[in-house]
Amino acid sequence: MNLWMILKVALRAIFRNKTRSLLTALGIIVGIAAVIAVVAIGQGATTMMMKEINSIGNNLIMVFPGSRTQGGVHAGSGASQTLTAEDGAAIARDIAHLVKAVSPMVRTGAQVIYQENNWSTQIQGVSIEYPDVRSWEVGNGVFFITADQRSATRVCVIGGTVADNLFPDEDPVGKTIRIRNMPFRVLGVMARKGSNTMGNDQDDVILAPYTTVKRVLQNSIFNNVNMLMVSLYSLGDIPAAKDEIGALLRQRHKLGPNTDDDFSLIDMTEITNTIGSMTKLMTILLTTVASISLLVGGIGIMNIMLVSVTERTREIGLRMAIGATPSDILLQFITEAMALSTAGGLLGVLLGIFGARLVGKVQQWPILITESSVLVAFLFSAAVGMFFGFYPALRASRLNPIDCLRYE
């Protein structure tokens, strides 16, 4: 028997019992569909998270006030308040070969009022370098300037969400809003960023000079800040920059050799690796669970093929009697199993793509379906058929032709 004839006989045997063949392939269909959907959703989530992390700023290092140990008592992160705007200026000045821009940040919250409209939002005090650090452009109007920062002028730039709620029918630029009953002139509106990985709306914010937030809104004479955002020229400079920033801050804060840092450095690489590892772990876990369906489907194929061998014992004997060799019988039944699992794999791929896109549409979740994942799933389904179909095929090829012809 030639290969074409073997394939023809195998397909004829499958279509002879359509319902049984479909039920046999159901485990493969569900398993492949689940794998395709899980991988597509997982890769889409990873892509979205990486995009949102990149939107925070290019090559970014965030410097936070660190822990503090006093009298043997260890306070938590942020207990130390020694981080200042001058530290940021020193970093920009002394590590200029690595550092592109530095912006301090001071946070507070307040109710914002414009005429009859009001909105509760976050106020961030930043420097004029903030748009460069965050790679965030002004969509309408202008950002505040050095003179505003130096003199703590009551000016601000608002996010798109704040603009929608306070100025639904007019241009915010040039208007005056009230923050804690103090007038602030709106200089511009930032381009929209959307939600971050935590679901927080990045456009629900008001940006003002950090000097204004400290002196006017917080009524503070101190120059400590909540964090420093340091943007580098190159992603590859992060390790060297962290070492130099750490050494500089320890020198400025007069920390001894045996004294712990009173600050902490976090770079976007760490966050990216953490999120990537978590997403990869979840994808592997869900794919492993989905693969159980493939195992069940493979066992189902093996069982049905064993039943088929029993039902077609006389047919096997006749084929051997007219010249079919044991290898021909082996190849025929393996071909049937592979054709069954491959057809199930194809249906599973289509079902998985449809399911993934449906989930993405309903949940507003990005979906990334790659050719490699589809090809691997398809080839894996064929391998399942070959693996689980081998024993029934081997059993059929070893039957005695005389016994087969006597079989009733």
Secondary structure by P-SEA (a helix, b strand, c coil): ccaaaaaaaaaaaaaccaaaaaaaaaaaaaaaaaaaaaaaaaaaaaaaaaaaaaaaccbbbbbcbbbbbcccccccccccccccaaaaaaaaacccccccbbbbbbbbbbbbbcccbbbbbbbbbbcccccccccccccccccccaaaaaaccccccccaaaaaaaccccccccbbbbcccbbbbbccccccccccccccccccccccccccccccccccccccccbbbbbbccccaaaaaaaaaaaaaaaaacccccccccbbbbcaaaaaaaaaaaaaaaaaaaaaaaaaaaaaaaaaaaaaaaaaaaaaaaaaaaaaaacccaaaaaaaaaaaaaaaaaaaaaaaaaaaaaaaaaaaaaacbbbbbbaaaaaaaaaaaaaaaaaaaaaaaaaaaaccaaaaaacc
